[in-house]
Amino acid sequence: MKKRRWSICFVILCLCMACIGCGKKKEEAEQEKIKVVTSNYPMYDFTKRIAGDSLEIVNLVPPGTEPHDWEPSVQDIAQLEEAKAFIYNGAGMETWVEKVLESLNNKELLVVEASQRVDLLKAEEHDDDEGEAHHEKAHEHKHHEHEHEHHHEEHHHHHHGEWDPHVWLSLRAAQIEMENIKNLLVEVNPEQKEVYEENYRKAIREFQALDEEFKETLAAFEGKEIVVAHEAFAYLCRDYHLHQLGIEGVFADSEPSPAKMKEIIDFVKEHQVKVIFFESLASPKVAEAIARETGAKTDMLNPIEGLTEEEMASGKDYLSVMRENLEALKKAFVE
């Protein structure tokens, strides 16, 4: 009887040790994940779609933070020092990137400017929904080979103010960004190449399907004008032949002057604009003031520069917010 009890105890002890061992192995595996840092929410979303849970993905800009004026802290720079790769939008969005990357001691950091190969619009060209595009040549990924060089130096830098950086608001341009991100992730973690390729293809199918929804829904409204909180929607307007007028400019760096307010109010009345759009990370007060003066309504059109903690907790992501944007546009045009 005693032998049987000891046998049972021994089996239980072995099981406990096995569980502890498995737990440690799982914890070690999680700790050993390759760290990839992203510069803003769209880059985080695109990276997560491709990588799944295979990487530790750290987004620098906190939830609910407007990214135009944001700059990295010492803690953020420490994340880059520990990372294997860094993904940023580029086209002048992250004004701090060049300076920060040049200051890093992490000479092994792999970097991609996700907007490379996108037909960029100049910041001042938003009067024309097509605009004169700037075509970026593809840049081949290479590990830096010389001391004191960073991978990022192989890419062109687009200076703040020259180009419109909001390329992710085009579902078509976003697919180019995802391809650039996927190529970097394959370089970072080649063992997961097949997984990343499959996840990328799945994401492309989803983005193409939503692009078709936009095209079909907005086809009847070609040439229509929208009034937005800031001029973030030029790429979306180019895709679907709309026109935007921004209360603030491309970089949302100043409130409108009295003369600008009069211009917007006159525009709204002349073109019978029914809805003035505000956005989630900025005050709606100016949009509400214009609406009062013109009899228009207000609604949200989200530039997806960042999601709040509440939005992320509710399961929202890039695609779900873009669908909300489509509904908001459709509603505005049929008011």
Order of alpha helices (4+ residues) and beta strands (2+ residues): alpha-beta-alpha-beta-alpha-beta-alpha-beta-beta-beta-alpha-alpha-beta-alpha-beta-alpha-beta-alpha-beta-alpha-alpha
